[in-house]
Amino acid sequence: MDCLAAVDGSKESENALAYAADIADAMDGSITVVYAVNPTAHDEGGDEPTVSLWDADQRLVLESIDDAEQRGLELLENAADFANELGHDVETELLYGNPVAAVTDFAEDDGFDTIFVGHRGRSERAGLMIGSVAKSIVERATVPVTVVR
């Protein structure tokens, strides 16, 4: 069984990786850990931070693409170290784009059998306003998805 575990640095994604390791061990499977860098969320900006939601021509620069990539690589390294502590070797892959599309497309294109993802458990109101990556992965994936808290 080829398992894909998506991480974001949260405790919930660490729990998902631990659960993926348990399943992979039971099924004599492998794990690939992924993190998605979304360049459009990190590399747009005007001259100054935006002061209003309606100020469309100026955007707050959150993080440079280089910083986002470095952070992603560090998260993947930490995840690989954690999996190693659990007695499991993993492969890692830095993906680019919207996390929902990047993770589900990678899973489908590379023939993974299942996806494991953490869920932070935001309130229903926050989920409606900003959405849930885990929920969106469940809805878009063509393979089974396990959501872990």
N, C-alpha and C positions, 0 to 999 in steps of 0.2 A: 504494500500500500504506500503510495507516494502522497505525503501530507505537506500542505502549505500552511505555514503559520505567519500571519500578518502581525507585526508589532508596531507600537507607537511610543514605547517607553513607559507606558502606564503599568500599574500593578496588575490590572485586568489582562493586558496582553501577555504579561509574564505568566499569569495563571493559564492562559490559553496555550502558551508554549509548553508548560509543564504537562498539561492534559494531552497535548499532541504527542509529547514524548512517551507518555503512558500508552497511548493507543498504538503508536508506531512500534514500541517494544512488543506489545501483545500481538501485533500483526506482522512482525518482522519487516517493518517498513522503514522508510526514510523520511527526513524532514528537510524542507527548504524554508528558511526564514526570510521574509521580505519586509521592506519598508519603502513607502512611496513618497518621493519628493515631488511636491506640486509646485513647479516653477512659477506658475501664474499667481500663486498665493504669496510668493516670497520676493518677486522681482519686479513689481510694478510700483511706480511712485511719481509724485510730482516734486516740486521744489521744497514744499513744507508739508508737515502732517495735516491731514484733513481736519477741519474744525466742525464739520457738519456732515450728516449722512447725505445731504443733497449737493455737496460740493464735488461733482463728478470728475472734474479735471485734475484734482489733486488727491492722491492716495497715499496712505501711510506705508512706508517701506518697512515691512516686518523683519526681513532677513534676506541677505544676499543669497543667490543660488549656491555660491561656494560654501557659505556658512550652513545652508540647509543640507547640502550634500555631506559636509563634514559631520554634522549632527546625525544624519541618517547612518553614515558609516560607523559612528560611535555606538549608536543604538544597536546596529547589527552585530558589532563586536561584543557588546555586553550580552546580547541575546545568545550568541554562540558560546560565550563563557558560561552563561547560566545553564544552557543545554549540556555543556560538557560536565558541569557539576552534577547534573542528573544522570550522567553516564551515556550521553547521546551525542554523537557527532552530527553536525548539521552543515548544510550549505547555506550561503547567504546571497541575497540578490537585492541591489538597490534599483528600485523601479522609479519611473518618472511619470507624472501626470496626476489626475484626480485619483485619489486612493481607491475609490470604489471601482472605477474602470480599470485602473492599472492592476489591481489584485485579481479581479475576476477574469480579465483578459489573459493575464499571465497563467492563471490556473488552467484555463481552457486551452490556450495555445501550447502549453508544455505538458498537458495530459495528467495533471494532478487528479487524485481520486477524491480529495476532500480539502476543505479550508477550515482552519481554526482561527478565531478572532475573539478578542476581548471586548466586553461591553461595559462602559463606564456607568451606566444606569442613571443617566440624567433624568430630570423630572419630565413628565409628559409635555408640559408647556415648553421646556427648552428643546425637547426632541422635535416638537412641531415647528419651532422657530428656526433651529439650525440643522435639524435632521440628525440621523444616527448613521454613522458609517457602517456599523455592524448590521443594522436593519437593511440598509441599501445593498450591502454585499449579499445578504440572504436573498433579497429580491432579484438581484441581477445574475447571480452565479448559476452556472449550468451543472455544478457538482454539489454534493451535500456540504452544508456549512454548519459547524458547531460553534455556538456563541457561548463564551465562558465569562463568568463574573469573577 
